[in-house]
Amino acid sequence: MAIVSIPSLMRDLTQGKAEVVIQGSTLRELVENIEAQFPGVKDRLCHEDANGVRISPYIGVYVDGALVEKGMRSPIGELPLRPQLKAVTLRD
């Protein structure tokens, strides 16, 4: 289970919630489970190319404070989702 911090620009999809608790042991499972609970989140987080579904390059995913670099197979814990802007945190 993971605590996912939702940036303010995506809260219209999570009924205004700043954090949600979601099941999943990998980032892929987490994205699928967030989408099942809050339709439309996956479309904002991901894009699809010839290699499959990936996190958008404009979204930074952090697990326990470290930037995820392994993609959708990454194990999860506390997972804030932040646009990749230097020294800017959109978490409330």
PyMOL Python script that loads the backbone (N, CA, C, O; Angstrom):
from pymol import cmd

cmd.read_pdbstr("""\
ATOM      1  N   MET A   1       0.839  -1.170   0.000  1.00  0.00           N
ATOM      2  CA  MET A   1       0.000   0.000   0.000  1.00  0.00           C
ATOM      3  C   MET A   1       0.890   1.241   0.000  1.00  0.00           C
ATOM      4  O   MET A   1       1.957   1.249   0.613  1.00  0.00           O
ATOM      5  N   ALA A   2       0.439   2.294  -0.697  1.00  0.00           N
ATOM      6  CA  ALA A   2       1.237   3.509  -0.802  1.00  0.00           C
ATOM      7  C   ALA A   2       0.388   4.734  -0.479  1.00  0.00           C
ATOM      8  O   ALA A   2      -0.818   4.759  -0.725  1.00  0.00           O
ATOM      9  N   ILE A   3       1.039   5.735   0.069  1.00  0.00           N
ATOM     10  CA  ILE A   3       0.435   7.049   0.244  1.00  0.00           C
ATOM     11  C   ILE A   3       0.901   7.873  -0.947  1.00  0.00           C
ATOM     12  O   ILE A   3       2.099   8.094  -1.121  1.00  0.00           O
ATOM     13  N   VAL A   4      -0.036   8.327  -1.766  1.00  0.00           N
ATOM     14  CA  VAL A   4       0.295   9.081  -2.975  1.00  0.00           C
ATOM     15  C   VAL A   4      -0.113  10.532  -2.774  1.00  0.00           C
ATOM     16  O   VAL A   4      -1.284  10.828  -2.539  1.00  0.00           O
ATOM     17  N   SER A   5       0.859  11.435  -2.867  1.00  0.00           N
ATOM     18  CA  SER A   5       0.585  12.868  -2.786  1.00  0.00           C
ATOM     19  C   SER A   5       0.188  13.356  -4.171  1.00  0.00           C
ATOM     20  O   SER A   5       0.897  13.120  -5.149  1.00  0.00           O
ATOM     21  N   ILE A   6      -0.937  14.030  -4.248  1.00  0.00           N
ATOM     22  CA  ILE A   6      -1.493  14.476  -5.517  1.00  0.00           C
ATOM     23  C   ILE A   6      -1.238  15.972  -5.681  1.00  0.00           C
ATOM     24  O   ILE A   6      -1.626  16.753  -4.811  1.00  0.00           O
ATOM     25  N   PRO A   7      -0.593  16.393  -6.777  1.00  0.00           N
ATOM     26  CA  PRO A   7      -0.391  17.824  -6.990  1.00  0.00           C
ATOM     27  C   PRO A   7      -1.728  18.541  -7.196  1.00  0.00           C
ATOM     28  O   PRO A   7      -2.692  17.941  -7.670  1.00  0.00           O
ATOM     29  N   SER A   8      -1.778  19.794  -6.845  1.00  0.00           N
ATOM     30  CA  SER A   8      -3.034  20.544  -6.906  1.00  0.00           C
ATOM     31  C   SER A   8      -3.657  20.528  -8.306  1.00  0.00           C
ATOM     32  O   SER A   8      -4.882  20.547  -8.423  1.00  0.00           O
ATOM     33  N   LEU A   9      -2.852  20.494  -9.359  1.00  0.00           N
ATOM     34  CA  LEU A   9      -3.381  20.513 -10.721  1.00  0.00           C
ATOM     35  C   LEU A   9      -4.080  19.208 -11.120  1.00  0.00           C
ATOM     36  O   LEU A   9      -4.728  19.150 -12.165  1.00  0.00           O
ATOM     37  N   MET A  10      -3.953  18.161 -10.292  1.00  0.00           N
ATOM     38  CA  MET A  10      -4.612  16.891 -10.589  1.00  0.00           C
ATOM     39  C   MET A  10      -5.734  16.574  -9.611  1.00  0.00           C
ATOM     40  O   MET A  10      -6.393  15.544  -9.750  1.00  0.00           O
ATOM     41  N   ARG A  11      -5.963  17.426  -8.637  1.00  0.00           N
ATOM     42  CA  ARG A  11      -6.942  17.111  -7.593  1.00  0.00           C
ATOM     43  C   ARG A  11      -8.379  17.142  -8.079  1.00  0.00           C
ATOM     44  O   ARG A  11      -9.265  16.621  -7.401  1.00  0.00           O
ATOM     45  N   ASP A  12      -8.633  17.738  -9.236  1.00  0.00           N
ATOM     46  CA  ASP A  12      -9.981  17.692  -9.790  1.00  0.00           C
ATOM     47  C   ASP A  12     -10.377  16.249 -10.104  1.00  0.00           C
ATOM     48  O   ASP A  12     -11.565  15.932 -10.172  1.00  0.00           O
ATOM     49  N   LEU A  13      -9.394  15.380 -10.294  1.00  0.00           N
ATOM     50  CA  LEU A  13      -9.659  13.970 -10.583  1.00  0.00           C
ATOM     51  C   LEU A  13      -9.772  13.119  -9.323  1.00  0.00           C
ATOM     52  O   LEU A  13     -10.301  12.008  -9.375  1.00  0.00           O
ATOM     53  N   THR A  14      -9.280  13.629  -8.185  1.00  0.00           N
ATOM     54  CA  THR A  14      -9.287  12.859  -6.936  1.00  0.00           C
ATOM     55  C   THR A  14     -10.255  13.459  -5.921  1.00  0.00           C
ATOM     56  O   THR A  14     -10.072  13.309  -4.713  1.00  0.00           O
ATOM     57  N   GLN A  15     -11.284  14.137  -6.419  1.00  0.00           N
ATOM     58  CA  GLN A  15     -12.308  14.743  -5.566  1.00  0.00           C
ATOM     59  C   GLN A  15     -11.694  15.716  -4.561  1.00  0.00           C
ATOM     60  O   GLN A  15     -12.163  15.834  -3.428  1.00  0.00           O
ATOM     61  N   GLY A  16     -10.635  16.415  -4.993  1.00  0.00           N
ATOM     62  CA  GLY A  16      -9.994  17.421  -4.152  1.00  0.00           C
ATOM     63  C   GLY A  16      -9.018  16.877  -3.122  1.00  0.00           C
ATOM     64  O   GLY A  16      -8.457  17.647  -2.341  1.00  0.00           O
ATOM     65  N   LYS A  17      -8.803  15.575  -3.103  1.00  0.00           N
ATOM     66  CA  LYS A  17      -7.918  14.965  -2.103  1.00  0.00           C
ATOM     67  C   LYS A  17      -6.457  15.262  -2.420  1.00  0.00           C
ATOM     68  O   LYS A  17      -6.019  15.107  -3.560  1.00  0.00           O
ATOM     69  N   ALA A  18      -5.700  15.691  -1.399  1.00  0.00           N
ATOM     70  CA  ALA A  18      -4.273  15.963  -1.540  1.00  0.00           C
ATOM     71  C   ALA A  18      -3.451  14.680  -1.433  1.00  0.00           C
ATOM     72  O   ALA A  18      -2.351  14.604  -1.981  1.00  0.00           O
ATOM     73  N   GLU A  19      -3.964  13.690  -0.743  1.00  0.00           N
ATOM     74  CA  GLU A  19      -3.298  12.388  -0.612  1.00  0.00           C
ATOM     75  C   GLU A  19      -4.335  11.295  -0.735  1.00  0.00           C
ATOM     76  O   GLU A  19      -5.470  11.441  -0.282  1.00  0.00           O
ATOM     77  N   VAL A  20      -3.933  10.198  -1.350  1.00  0.00           N
ATOM     78  CA  VAL A  20      -4.788   9.024  -1.443  1.00  0.00           C
ATOM     79  C   VAL A  20      -3.952   7.801  -1.077  1.00  0.00           C
ATOM     80  O   VAL A  20      -2.740   7.780  -1.292  1.00  0.00           O
ATOM     81  N   VAL A  21      -4.597   6.803  -0.534  1.00  0.00           N
ATOM     82  CA  VAL A  21      -3.936   5.542  -0.190  1.00  0.00           C
ATOM     83  C   VAL A  21      -4.347   4.517  -1.234  1.00  0.00           C
ATOM     84  O   VAL A  21      -5.534   4.262  -1.436  1.00  0.00           O
ATOM     85  N   ILE A  22      -3.351   3.929  -1.898  1.00  0.00           N
ATOM     86  CA  ILE A  22      -3.600   3.023  -3.020  1.00  0.00           C
ATOM     87  C   ILE A  22      -2.785   1.747  -2.843  1.00  0.00           C
ATOM     88  O   ILE A  22      -1.645   1.793  -2.379  1.00  0.00           O
ATOM     89  N   GLN A  23      -3.365   0.614  -3.210  1.00  0.00           N
ATOM     90  CA  GLN A  23      -2.673  -0.679  -3.193  1.00  0.00           C
ATOM     91  C   GLN A  23      -1.776  -0.799  -4.420  1.00  0.00           C
ATOM     92  O   GLN A  23      -2.071  -0.233  -5.472  1.00  0.00           O
ATOM     93  N   GLY A  24      -0.692  -1.532  -4.278  1.00  0.00           N
ATOM     94  CA  GLY A  24       0.188  -1.838  -5.398  1.00  0.00           C
ATOM     95  C   GLY A  24       1.606  -2.029  -4.922  1.00  0.00           C
ATOM     96  O   GLY A  24       2.050  -1.354  -3.994  1.00  0.00           O
ATOM     97  N   SER A  25       2.322  -2.944  -5.549  1.00  0.00           N
ATOM     98  CA  SER A  25       3.713  -3.193  -5.148  1.00  0.00           C
ATOM     99  C   SER A  25       4.707  -2.620  -6.149  1.00  0.00           C
ATOM    100  O   SER A  25       5.902  -2.541  -5.864  1.00  0.00           O
ATOM    101  N   THR A  26       4.210  -2.214  -7.341  1.00  0.00           N
ATOM    102  CA  THR A  26       5.063  -1.554  -8.331  1.00  0.00           C
ATOM    103  C   THR A  26       4.353  -0.286  -8.789  1.00  0.00           C
ATOM    104  O   THR A  26       3.157  -0.112  -8.552  1.00  0.00           O
ATOM    105  N   LEU A  27       5.085   0.580  -9.434  1.00  0.00           N
ATOM    106  CA  LEU A  27       4.502   1.802  -9.962  1.00  0.00           C
ATOM    107  C   LEU A  27       3.402   1.485 -10.976  1.00  0.00           C
ATOM    108  O   LEU A  27       2.375   2.163 -10.997  1.00  0.00           O
ATOM    109  N   ARG A  28       3.598   0.474 -11.810  1.00  0.00           N
ATOM    110  CA  ARG A  28       2.581   0.075 -12.788  1.00  0.00           C
ATOM    111  C   ARG A  28       1.275  -0.315 -12.089  1.00  0.00           C
ATOM    112  O   ARG A  28       0.201   0.145 -12.479  1.00  0.00           O
ATOM    113  N   GLU A  29       1.364  -1.155 -11.065  1.00  0.00           N
ATOM    114  CA  GLU A  29       0.171  -1.566 -10.312  1.00  0.00           C
ATOM    115  C   GLU A  29      -0.493  -0.364  -9.666  1.00  0.00           C
ATOM    116  O   GLU A  29      -1.719  -0.254  -9.659  1.00  0.00           O
ATOM    117  N   LEU A  30       0.304   0.525  -9.131  1.00  0.00           N
ATOM    118  CA  LEU A  30      -0.220   1.714  -8.480  1.00  0.00           C
ATOM    119  C   LEU A  30      -0.989   2.586  -9.469  1.00  0.00           C
ATOM    120  O   LEU A  30      -2.087   3.049  -9.161  1.00  0.00           O
ATOM    121  N   VAL A  31      -0.429   2.810 -10.641  1.00  0.00           N
ATOM    122  CA  VAL A  31      -1.094   3.625 -11.659  1.00  0.00           C
ATOM    123  C   VAL A  31      -2.415   2.976 -12.078  1.00  0.00           C
ATOM    124  O   VAL A  31      -3.426   3.666 -12.206  1.00  0.00           O
ATOM    125  N   GLU A  32      -2.417   1.669 -12.289  1.00  0.00           N
ATOM    126  CA  GLU A  32      -3.648   0.972 -12.669  1.00  0.00           C
ATOM    127  C   GLU A  32      -4.701   1.082 -11.571  1.00  0.00           C
ATOM    128  O   GLU A  32      -5.882   1.270 -11.865  1.00  0.00           O
ATOM    129  N   ASN A  33      -4.289   0.968 -10.316  1.00  0.00           N
ATOM    130  CA  ASN A  33      -5.234   1.039  -9.203  1.00  0.00           C
ATOM    131  C   ASN A  33      -5.727   2.464  -8.948  1.00  0.00           C
ATOM    132  O   ASN A  33      -6.880   2.654  -8.561  1.00  0.00           O
ATOM    133  N   ILE A  34      -4.879   3.461  -9.158  1.00  0.00           N
ATOM    134  CA  ILE A  34      -5.333   4.849  -9.062  1.00  0.00           C
ATOM    135  C   ILE A  34      -6.371   5.105 -10.152  1.00  0.00           C
ATOM    136  O   ILE A  34      -7.401   5.730  -9.900  1.00  0.00           O
ATOM    137  N   GLU A  35      -6.099   4.624 -11.355  1.00  0.00           N
ATOM    138  CA  GLU A  35      -7.025   4.818 -12.474  1.00  0.00           C
ATOM    139  C   GLU A  35      -8.373   4.164 -12.192  1.00  0.00           C
ATOM    140  O   GLU A  35      -9.414   4.722 -12.537  1.00  0.00           O
ATOM    141  N   ALA A  36      -8.363   2.990 -11.571  1.00  0.00           N
ATOM    142  CA  ALA A  36      -9.625   2.305 -11.257  1.00  0.00           C
ATOM    143  C   ALA A  36     -10.454   3.110 -10.258  1.00  0.00           C
ATOM    144  O   ALA A  36     -11.681   3.144 -10.349  1.00  0.00           O
ATOM    145  N   GLN A  37      -9.789   3.750  -9.316  1.00  0.00           N
ATOM    146  CA  GLN A  37     -10.485   4.515  -8.284  1.00  0.00           C
ATOM    147  C   GLN A  37     -10.805   5.946  -8.743  1.00  0.00           C
ATOM    148  O   GLN A  37     -11.842   6.501  -8.380  1.00  0.00           O
ATOM    149  N   PHE A  38      -9.907   6.535  -9.545  1.00  0.00           N
ATOM    150  CA  PHE A  38     -10.056   7.921  -9.998  1.00  0.00           C
ATOM    151  C   PHE A  38      -9.815   7.986 -11.512  1.00  0.00           C
ATOM    152  O   PHE A  38      -8.715   8.322 -11.951  1.00  0.00           O
ATOM    153  N   PRO A  39     -10.840   7.664 -12.306  1.00  0.00           N
ATOM    154  CA  PRO A  39     -10.671   7.647 -13.764  1.00  0.00           C
ATOM    155  C   PRO A  39     -10.131   8.974 -14.304  1.00  0.00           C
ATOM    156  O   PRO A  39     -10.553  10.053 -13.888  1.00  0.00           O
ATOM    157  N   GLY A  40      -9.192   8.863 -15.236  1.00  0.00           N
ATOM    158  CA  GLY A  40      -8.591  10.036 -15.858  1.00  0.00           C
ATOM    159  C   GLY A  40      -7.194  10.336 -15.365  1.00  0.00           C
ATOM    160  O   GLY A  40      -6.442  11.041 -16.037  1.00  0.00           O
ATOM    161  N   VAL A  41      -6.823   9.809 -14.190  1.00  0.00           N
ATOM    162  CA  VAL A  41      -5.492  10.074 -13.633  1.00  0.00           C
ATOM    163  C   VAL A  41      -4.406   9.489 -14.536  1.00  0.00           C
ATOM    164  O   VAL A  41      -3.387  10.136 -14.783  1.00  0.00           O
ATOM    165  N   LYS A  42      -4.619   8.285 -15.021  1.00  0.00           N
ATOM    166  CA  LYS A  42      -3.612   7.636 -15.860  1.00  0.00           C
ATOM    167  C   LYS A  42      -3.332   8.452 -17.124  1.00  0.00           C
ATOM    168  O   LYS A  42      -2.183   8.558 -17.552  1.00  0.00           O
ATOM    169  N   ASP A  43      -4.377   9.025 -17.717  1.00  0.00           N
ATOM    170  CA  ASP A  43      -4.183   9.839 -18.922  1.00  0.00           C
ATOM    171  C   ASP A  43      -3.297  11.052 -18.654  1.00  0.00           C
ATOM    172  O   ASP A  43      -2.550  11.479 -19.534  1.00  0.00           O
ATOM    173  N   ARG A  44      -3.372  11.605 -17.453  1.00  0.00           N
ATOM    174  CA  ARG A  44      -2.537  12.763 -17.116  1.00  0.00           C
ATOM    175  C   ARG A  44      -1.127  12.362 -16.702  1.00  0.00           C
ATOM    176  O   ARG A  44      -0.187  13.138 -16.873  1.00  0.00           O
ATOM    177  N   LEU A  45      -0.973  11.165 -16.163  1.00  0.00           N
ATOM    178  CA  LEU A  45       0.334  10.704 -15.692  1.00  0.00           C
ATOM    179  C   LEU A  45       1.172  10.055 -16.780  1.00  0.00           C
ATOM    180  O   LEU A  45       2.398  10.159 -16.767  1.00  0.00           O
ATOM    181  N   CYS A  46       0.521   9.392 -17.714  1.00  0.00           N
ATOM    182  CA  CYS A  46       1.240   8.512 -18.637  1.00  0.00           C
ATOM    183  C   CYS A  46       1.053   8.916 -20.096  1.00  0.00           C
ATOM    184  O   CYS A  46       0.154   9.679 -20.450  1.00  0.00           O
ATOM    185  N   HIS A  47       1.935   8.375 -20.921  1.00  0.00           N
ATOM    186  CA  HIS A  47       1.787   8.448 -22.368  1.00  0.00           C
ATOM    187  C   HIS A  47       2.170   7.078 -22.922  1.00  0.00           C
ATOM    188  O   HIS A  47       2.880   6.307 -22.277  1.00  0.00           O
ATOM    189  N   GLU A  48       1.694   6.797 -24.107  1.00  0.00           N
ATOM    190  CA  GLU A  48       1.991   5.508 -24.733  1.00  0.00           C
ATOM    191  C   GLU A  48       2.823   5.740 -25.980  1.00  0.00           C
ATOM    192  O   GLU A  48       2.537   6.630 -26.781  1.00  0.00           O
ATOM    193  N   ASP A  49       3.860   4.920 -26.132  1.00  0.00           N
ATOM    194  CA  ASP A  49       4.686   4.977 -27.330  1.00  0.00           C
ATOM    195  C   ASP A  49       4.896   3.556 -27.837  1.00  0.00           C
ATOM    196  O   ASP A  49       4.220   2.635 -27.378  1.00  0.00           O
ATOM    197  N   ALA A  50       5.800   3.364 -28.757  1.00  0.00           N
ATOM    198  CA  ALA A  50       6.038   2.045 -29.346  1.00  0.00           C
ATOM    199  C   ALA A  50       6.485   1.014 -28.305  1.00  0.00           C
ATOM    200  O   ALA A  50       6.329  -0.189 -28.515  1.00  0.00           O
ATOM    201  N   ASN A  51       7.038   1.484 -27.187  1.00  0.00           N
ATOM    202  CA  ASN A  51       7.520   0.585 -26.139  1.00  0.00           C
ATOM    203  C   ASN A  51       6.488   0.332 -25.049  1.00  0.00           C
ATOM    204  O   ASN A  51       6.778  -0.389 -24.094  1.00  0.00           O
ATOM    205  N   GLY A  52       5.298   0.902 -25.163  1.00  0.00           N
ATOM    206  CA  GLY A  52       4.251   0.683 -24.173  1.00  0.00           C
ATOM    207  C   GLY A  52       3.910   1.943 -23.398  1.00  0.00           C
ATOM    208  O   GLY A  52       4.255   3.053 -23.804  1.00  0.00           O
ATOM    209  N   VAL A  53       3.222   1.756 -22.270  1.00  0.00           N
ATOM    210  CA  VAL A  53       2.788   2.868 -21.431  1.00  0.00           C
ATOM    211  C   VAL A  53       3.917   3.258 -20.488  1.00  0.00           C
ATOM    212  O   VAL A  53       4.524   2.407 -19.838  1.00  0.00           O
ATOM    213  N   ARG A  54       4.189   4.562 -20.424  1.00  0.00           N
ATOM    214  CA  ARG A  54       5.258   5.087 -19.569  1.00  0.00           C
ATOM    215  C   ARG A  54       4.763   6.331 -18.840  1.00  0.00           C
ATOM    216  O   ARG A  54       3.827   6.997 -19.282  1.00  0.00           O
ATOM    217  N   ILE A  55       5.413   6.632 -17.710  1.00  0.00           N
ATOM    218  CA  ILE A  55       5.142   7.893 -17.018  1.00  0.00           C
ATOM    219  C   ILE A  55       5.597   9.029 -17.928  1.00  0.00           C
ATOM    220  O   ILE A  55       6.669   8.961 -18.530  1.00  0.00           O
ATOM    221  N   SER A  56       4.784  10.063 -18.025  1.00  0.00           N
ATOM    222  CA  SER A  56       5.115  11.214 -18.855  1.00  0.00           C
ATOM    223  C   SER A  56       6.458  11.807 -18.423  1.00  0.00           C
ATOM    224  O   SER A  56       6.759  11.850 -17.230  1.00  0.00           O
ATOM    225  N   PRO A  57       7.262  12.262 -19.378  1.00  0.00           N
ATOM    226  CA  PRO A  57       8.555  12.862 -19.008  1.00  0.00           C
ATOM    227  C   PRO A  57       8.393  14.170 -18.236  1.00  0.00           C
ATOM    228  O   PRO A  57       9.370  14.681 -17.687  1.00  0.00           O
ATOM    229  N   TYR A  58       7.191  14.717 -18.183  1.00  0.00           N
ATOM    230  CA  TYR A  58       6.944  15.959 -17.451  1.00  0.00           C
ATOM    231  C   TYR A  58       6.527  15.721 -16.010  1.00  0.00           C
ATOM    232  O   TYR A  58       6.303  16.672 -15.261  1.00  0.00           O
ATOM    233  N   ILE A  59       6.420  14.452 -15.615  1.00  0.00           N
ATOM    234  CA  ILE A  59       6.017  14.093 -14.258  1.00  0.00           C
ATOM    235  C   ILE A  59       7.209  13.461 -13.545  1.00  0.00           C
ATOM    236  O   ILE A  59       7.810  12.511 -14.048  1.00  0.00           O
ATOM    237  N   GLY A  60       7.544  13.988 -12.382  1.00  0.00           N
ATOM    238  CA  GLY A  60       8.584  13.396 -11.541  1.00  0.00           C
ATOM    239  C   GLY A  60       7.929  12.502 -10.509  1.00  0.00           C
ATOM    240  O   GLY A  60       7.011  12.941  -9.816  1.00  0.00           O
ATOM    241  N   VAL A  61       8.369  11.274 -10.387  1.00  0.00           N
ATOM    242  CA  VAL A  61       7.840  10.331  -9.406  1.00  0.00           C
ATOM    243  C   VAL A  61       8.935  10.045  -8.401  1.00  0.00           C
ATOM    244  O   VAL A  61      10.039   9.638  -8.760  1.00  0.00           O
ATOM    245  N   TYR A  62       8.613  10.263  -7.133  1.00  0.00           N
ATOM    246  CA  TYR A  62       9.575  10.075  -6.055  1.00  0.00           C
ATOM    247  C   TYR A  62       9.086   8.983  -5.125  1.00  0.00           C
ATOM    248  O   TYR A  62       7.930   9.006  -4.704  1.00  0.00           O
ATOM    249  N   VAL A  63       9.939   8.031  -4.797  1.00  0.00           N
ATOM    250  CA  VAL A  63       9.635   6.980  -3.841  1.00  0.00           C
ATOM    251  C   VAL A  63      10.531   7.203  -2.645  1.00  0.00           C
ATOM    252  O   VAL A  63      11.756   7.165  -2.756  1.00  0.00           O
ATOM    253  N   ASP A  64       9.918   7.435  -1.505  1.00  0.00           N
ATOM    254  CA  ASP A  64      10.655   7.706  -0.272  1.00  0.00           C
ATOM    255  C   ASP A  64      11.699   8.807  -0.473  1.00  0.00           C
ATOM    256  O   ASP A  64      12.808   8.720   0.056  1.00  0.00           O
ATOM    257  N   GLY A  65      11.344   9.836  -1.232  1.00  0.00           N
ATOM    258  CA  GLY A  65      12.208  10.992  -1.439  1.00  0.00           C
ATOM    259  C   GLY A  65      13.209  10.876  -2.574  1.00  0.00           C
ATOM    260  O   GLY A  65      13.899  11.849  -2.877  1.00  0.00           O
ATOM    261  N   ALA A  66      13.312   9.712  -3.213  1.00  0.00           N
ATOM    262  CA  ALA A  66      14.277   9.511  -4.297  1.00  0.00           C
ATOM    263  C   ALA A  66      13.548   9.449  -5.640  1.00  0.00           C
ATOM    264  O   ALA A  66      12.521   8.781  -5.763  1.00  0.00           O
ATOM    265  N   LEU A  67      14.081  10.146  -6.642  1.00  0.00           N
ATOM    266  CA  LEU A  67      13.498  10.145  -7.978  1.00  0.00           C
ATOM    267  C   LEU A  67      13.533   8.742  -8.570  1.00  0.00           C
ATOM    268  O   LEU A  67      14.576   8.089  -8.568  1.00  0.00           O
ATOM    269  N   VAL A  68      12.406   8.286  -9.072  1.00  0.00           N
ATOM    270  CA  VAL A  68      12.309   6.958  -9.692  1.00  0.00           C
ATOM    271  C   VAL A  68      12.948   7.012 -11.069  1.00  0.00           C
ATOM    272  O   VAL A  68      12.621   7.873 -11.887  1.00  0.00           O
ATOM    273  N   GLU A  69      13.860   6.084 -11.315  1.00  0.00           N
ATOM    274  CA  GLU A  69      14.523   6.021 -12.616  1.00  0.00           C
ATOM    275  C   GLU A  69      14.333   4.674 -13.297  1.00  0.00           C
ATOM    276  O   GLU A  69      14.785   4.485 -14.427  1.00  0.00           O
ATOM    277  N   LYS A  70      13.663   3.726 -12.620  1.00  0.00           N
ATOM    278  CA  LYS A  70      13.457   2.393 -13.183  1.00  0.00           C
ATOM    279  C   LYS A  70      12.147   2.263 -13.932  1.00  0.00           C
ATOM    280  O   LYS A  70      11.851   1.198 -14.474  1.00  0.00           O
ATOM    281  N   GLY A  71      11.361   3.317 -13.974  1.00  0.00           N
ATOM    282  CA  GLY A  71      10.099   3.271 -14.696  1.00  0.00           C
ATOM    283  C   GLY A  71       9.008   2.527 -13.967  1.00  0.00           C
ATOM    284  O   GLY A  71       8.979   2.487 -12.737  1.00  0.00           O
ATOM    285  N   MET A  72       8.109   1.936 -14.733  1.00  0.00           N
ATOM    286  CA  MET A  72       6.880   1.356 -14.192  1.00  0.00           C
ATOM    287  C   MET A  72       7.115   0.110 -13.330  1.00  0.00           C
ATOM    288  O   MET A  72       6.198  -0.319 -12.630  1.00  0.00           O
ATOM    289  N   ARG A  73       8.292  -0.472 -13.361  1.00  0.00           N
ATOM    290  CA  ARG A  73       8.580  -1.651 -12.527  1.00  0.00           C
ATOM    291  C   ARG A  73       9.067  -1.270 -11.138  1.00  0.00           C
ATOM    292  O   ARG A  73       9.281  -2.147 -10.302  1.00  0.00           O
ATOM    293  N   SER A  74       9.244   0.005 -10.877  1.00  0.00           N
ATOM    294  CA  SER A  74       9.812   0.457  -9.608  1.00  0.00           C
ATOM    295  C   SER A  74       8.938   0.055  -8.430  1.00  0.00           C
ATOM    296  O   SER A  74       7.715   0.178  -8.492  1.00  0.00           O
ATOM    297  N   PRO A  75       9.565  -0.430  -7.345  1.00  0.00           N
ATOM    298  CA  PRO A  75       8.800  -0.697  -6.124  1.00  0.00           C
ATOM    299  C   PRO A  75       8.360   0.633  -5.518  1.00  0.00           C
ATOM    300  O   PRO A  75       8.977   1.671  -5.762  1.00  0.00           O
ATOM    301  N   ILE A  76       7.289   0.593  -4.726  1.00  0.00           N
ATOM    302  CA  ILE A  76       6.728   1.835  -4.204  1.00  0.00           C
ATOM    303  C   ILE A  76       6.684   1.877  -2.689  1.00  0.00           C
ATOM    304  O   ILE A  76       6.793   0.848  -2.024  1.00  0.00           O
ATOM    305  N   GLY A  77       6.523   3.075  -2.151  1.00  0.00           N
ATOM    306  CA  GLY A  77       6.330   3.350  -0.735  1.00  0.00           C
ATOM    307  C   GLY A  77       5.517   4.622  -0.675  1.00  0.00           C
ATOM    308  O   GLY A  77       4.380   4.631  -1.146  1.00  0.00           O
ATOM    309  N   GLU A  78       6.045   5.695  -0.117  1.00  0.00           N
ATOM    310  CA  GLU A  78       5.383   6.993  -0.173  1.00  0.00           C
ATOM    311  C   GLU A  78       5.735   7.611  -1.509  1.00  0.00           C
ATOM    312  O   GLU A  78       6.915   7.735  -1.837  1.00  0.00           O
ATOM    313  N   LEU A  79       4.750   7.999  -2.278  1.00  0.00           N
ATOM    314  CA  LEU A  79       4.975   8.346  -3.679  1.00  0.00           C
ATOM    315  C   LEU A  79       4.397   9.704  -4.040  1.00  0.00           C
ATOM    316  O   LEU A  79       3.274   9.772  -4.539  1.00  0.00           O
ATOM    317  N   PRO A  80       5.139  10.803  -3.800  1.00  0.00           N
ATOM    318  CA  PRO A  80       4.625  12.085  -4.265  1.00  0.00           C
ATOM    319  C   PRO A  80       4.826  12.222  -5.768  1.00  0.00           C
ATOM    320  O   PRO A  80       5.880  11.857  -6.290  1.00  0.00           O
ATOM    321  N   LEU A  81       3.841  12.735  -6.450  1.00  0.00           N
ATOM    322  CA  LEU A  81       3.929  12.963  -7.883  1.00  0.00           C
ATOM    323  C   LEU A  81       4.087  14.461  -8.094  1.00  0.00           C
ATOM    324  O   LEU A  81       3.207  15.232  -7.711  1.00  0.00           O
ATOM    325  N   ARG A  82       5.179  14.880  -8.689  1.00  0.00           N
ATOM    326  CA  ARG A  82       5.470  16.299  -8.837  1.00  0.00           C
ATOM    327  C   ARG A  82       5.906  16.598 -10.257  1.00  0.00           C
ATOM    328  O   ARG A  82       6.700  15.852 -10.831  1.00  0.00           O
ATOM    329  N   PRO A  83       5.397  17.680 -10.834  1.00  0.00           N
ATOM    330  CA  PRO A  83       5.968  18.091 -12.119  1.00  0.00           C
ATOM    331  C   PRO A  83       7.457  18.369 -11.933  1.00  0.00           C
ATOM    332  O   PRO A  83       7.864  18.843 -10.872  1.00  0.00           O
ATOM    333  N   GLN A  84       8.265  18.087 -12.934  1.00  0.00           N
ATOM    334  CA  GLN A  84       9.707  18.237 -12.808  1.00  0.00           C
ATOM    335  C   GLN A  84      10.128  19.687 -13.028  1.00  0.00           C
ATOM    336  O   GLN A  84      10.549  20.062 -14.122  1.00  0.00           O
ATOM    337  N   LEU A  85      10.010  20.484 -11.995  1.00  0.00           N
ATOM    338  CA  LEU A  85      10.445  21.875 -12.011  1.00  0.00           C
ATOM    339  C   LEU A  85      11.465  22.045 -10.894  1.00  0.00           C
ATOM    340  O   LEU A  85      11.218  21.623  -9.764  1.00  0.00           O
ATOM    341  N   LYS A  86      12.597  22.651 -11.191  1.00  0.00           N
ATOM    342  CA  LYS A  86      13.650  22.804 -10.183  1.00  0.00           C
ATOM    343  C   LYS A  86      13.157  23.589  -8.980  1.00  0.00           C
ATOM    344  O   LYS A  86      12.562  24.658  -9.121  1.00  0.00           O
ATOM    345  N   ALA A  87      13.408  23.055  -7.811  1.00  0.00           N
ATOM    346  CA  ALA A  87      13.161  23.721  -6.530  1.00  0.00           C
ATOM    347  C   ALA A  87      11.722  24.160  -6.332  1.00  0.00           C
ATOM    348  O   ALA A  87      11.454  25.076  -5.553  1.00  0.00           O
ATOM    349  N   VAL A  88      10.799  23.522  -7.023  1.00  0.00           N
ATOM    350  CA  VAL A  88       9.375  23.842  -6.836  1.00  0.00           C
ATOM    351  C   VAL A  88       8.664  22.574  -6.392  1.00  0.00           C
ATOM    352  O   VAL A  88       8.769  21.539  -7.051  1.00  0.00           O
ATOM    353  N   THR A  89       7.945  22.646  -5.286  1.00  0.00           N
ATOM    354  CA  THR A  89       7.174  21.523  -4.801  1.00  0.00           C
ATOM    355  C   THR A  89       5.715  21.919  -4.822  1.00  0.00           C
ATOM    356  O   THR A  89       5.351  22.943  -4.245  1.00  0.00           O
ATOM    357  N   LEU A  90       4.878  21.144  -5.463  1.00  0.00           N
ATOM    358  CA  LEU A  90       3.461  21.450  -5.537  1.00  0.00           C
ATOM    359  C   LEU A  90       2.675  20.740  -4.452  1.00  0.00           C
ATOM    360  O   LEU A  90       1.446  20.813  -4.435  1.00  0.00           O
ATOM    361  N   ARG A  91       3.344  20.066  -3.562  1.00  0.00           N
ATOM    362  CA  ARG A  91       2.665  19.390  -2.469  1.00  0.00           C
ATOM    363  C   ARG A  91       2.283  20.409  -1.416  1.00  0.00           C
ATOM    364  O   ARG A  91       3.099  21.245  -1.029  1.00  0.00           O
ATOM    365  N   ASP A  92       1.037  20.343  -0.949  1.00  0.00           N
ATOM    366  CA  ASP A  92       0.568  21.292   0.061  1.00  0.00           C
ATOM    367  C   ASP A  92       1.230  21.058   1.399  1.00  0.00           C
ATOM    368  O   ASP A  92       0.946  21.772   2.361  1.00  0.00           O
TER     369      ASP A  92
END
""", "prot")
cmd.dss("prot")
cmd.show_as("cartoon", "prot")
cmd.util.cbc("prot")
cmd.orient("prot")
